[in-house]
Amino acid sequence: MLPRPCRFLRCVPVLLGVIALASVGALVAWNFLPALFPPHAHDILGALPLGSIAFAYLAHQIVVRRPERKDLARAILLAIAFLSWAANQLWPDLPQAGLFNDAAIALFVLDVFLAMIGRPSGSSGSCGGEILDA
């Protein structure tokens, strides 16, 4: 049985994930009933699930999975991508909003590319990825 602090730490990613899902529900509700929400609520409702899931995923990786450095770096990259997207949603009128958006795009593309060229151990091929082995 895990000590209480360890059990609590394992709950943090789940709690953050629940917050992310609940905020998605609020975001969907805004789309159907925008008059029920205050002005500019969409900015916060769009950013909250992105930021929450970024921290939930990072906490999950650190607390539950305890990844190697390479996988931790990928988790951080993905979290930064989500946080950049969240910043773009939260502050759409800032001059840096385009930069936040472009950073999110670049990081998501890089993450998918790294997933494509990554290869499970024991696979063969000279191009670097299972998608290229076909």
URBELTA-V634106 format. One record per residue. RES is the residue in three letters. PHI is phi in whole degrees, -180 to 180 (none if undefined). BURIAL is 1 if it has 9 or more other C-alpha atoms within 8 Angstrom, else 0. Layout:
res | phi | burial
RES | PHI | BURIAL
RES | PHI | BURIAL
This chain:
res | phi | burial
MET | none | 0
LEU | -75 | 0
PRO | -62 | 0
ARG | -53 | 0
PRO | -59 | 0
CYS | -67 | 0
ARG | -65 | 1
PHE | -63 | 0
LEU | -61 | 1
ARG | -69 | 1
CYS | -82 | 0
VAL | -57 | 1
PRO | -60 | 1
VAL | -67 | 1
LEU | -62 | 1
LEU | -65 | 1
GLY | -65 | 1
VAL | -64 | 0
ILE | -60 | 1
ALA | -61 | 1
LEU | -66 | 1
ALA | -64 | 0
SER | -71 | 1
VAL | -65 | 1
GLY | -59 | 0
ALA | -65 | 1
LEU | -63 | 1
VAL | -64 | 0
ALA | -60 | 1
TRP | -59 | 1
ASN | -66 | 0
PHE | -93 | 0
LEU | -136 | 0
PRO | -63 | 0
ALA | -66 | 0
LEU | -78 | 0
PHE | -110 | 0
PRO | -69 | 0
PRO | -58 | 0
HIS | 66 | 0
ALA | -63 | 0
HIS | -61 | 1
ASP | -59 | 1
ILE | -71 | 1
LEU | -65 | 1
GLY | -78 | 1
ALA | -83 | 1
LEU | -60 | 1
PRO | -66 | 1
LEU | -67 | 1
GLY | -67 | 1
SER | -63 | 1
ILE | -72 | 1
ALA | -62 | 1
PHE | -71 | 1
ALA | -63 | 1
TYR | -65 | 1
LEU | -64 | 1
ALA | -63 | 1
HIS | -60 | 1
GLN | -63 | 1
ILE | -75 | 1
VAL | -85 | 1
VAL | -94 | 0
ARG | -85 | 0
ARG | 51 | 0
PRO | -75 | 1
GLU | -70 | 0
ARG | -56 | 0
LYS | -61 | 0
ASP | -71 | 0
LEU | -65 | 1
ALA | -61 | 0
ARG | -65 | 1
ALA | -65 | 1
ILE | -65 | 1
LEU | -58 | 1
LEU | -66 | 1
ALA | -63 | 1
ILE | -65 | 1
ALA | -61 | 1
PHE | -64 | 1
LEU | -68 | 1
SER | -65 | 1
TRP | -64 | 1
ALA | -62 | 1
ALA | -62 | 1
ASN | -63 | 1
GLN | -70 | 1
LEU | -74 | 1
TRP | -125 | 1
PRO | -67 | 1
ASP | -95 | 0
LEU | -69 | 0
PRO | -60 | 0
GLN | -84 | 0
ALA | -58 | 1
GLY | -63 | 0
LEU | -65 | 0
PHE | -58 | 1
ASN | -63 | 1
ASP | -66 | 0
ALA | -64 | 1
ALA | -61 | 1
ILE | -59 | 1
ALA | -60 | 0
LEU | -71 | 1
PHE | -65 | 1
VAL | -63 | 0
LEU | -62 | 0
ASP | -62 | 1
VAL | -66 | 0
PHE | -61 | 0
LEU | -63 | 0
ALA | -66 | 0
MET | -67 | 1
ILE | -86 | 1
GLY | -67 | 1
ARG | -133 | 1
PRO | -62 | 0
SER | -61 | 0
GLY | 92 | 0
SER | -85 | 0
SER | -116 | 0
GLY | 131 | 0
SER | -101 | 0
CYS | -90 | 0
GLY | 103 | 1
GLY | -162 | 1
GLU | -65 | 1
ILE | -69 | 0
LEU | -87 | 0
ASP | -79 | 1
ALA | -66 | 0
